[in-house]
Amino acid sequence: MPKLPVTPSVRTSVQPRLATSTATTVTQRRPANSDRTNAAHRNGTPGIKIAILAVGGQGGGVLTNWIADLAAKGAYDVQTTSVAGVAQRTGATVYYIEMAPKSDRRPVFAQSPTPGDVDIMIAAELAEAGRAVLRGFVTPDRTTLIASTHRILAVSEKMVPGDGRSDVDILAQDIQKSALRSVCFDM
């Protein structure tokens, strides 16, 4: 199973893949505007926007509930939503969590993630991480991407005679370039 390289805190170049399958990969880049806080809500209150992509049985709903419970116990207003995907047709279910510190004003949260407006993206499968990049959820000035390097082959990969698998090395490089920070390992 290919692994993304471990790179220094300010990324300068792509390093060779790691040969071991137990390594955790962390990549971090300094954003163009490094003074920017994670998420500035419309009322100026810093908040956190998390999207989780998972297919059936991977625990995306459970993880969403855990994060929401922790946020609520930690004095945050929190909202969760999910947009179901049919894994073989339209991809993973997108779970969305938005939270802001409790204050005298109730925040207005979005119903789903929007491109360029996600602080943390969690993907339970490598191709789903790639799809999050394609959909614009992962950005180099803002998003921390946490992804499993585990693969579940898509129907389009299974249909090709012989070896129809996508090139995971290209996928890994695109993921690395697209995120402010990436943490990738076989979950």
Disulfide bonds with the S-S distance in Angstrom:
none
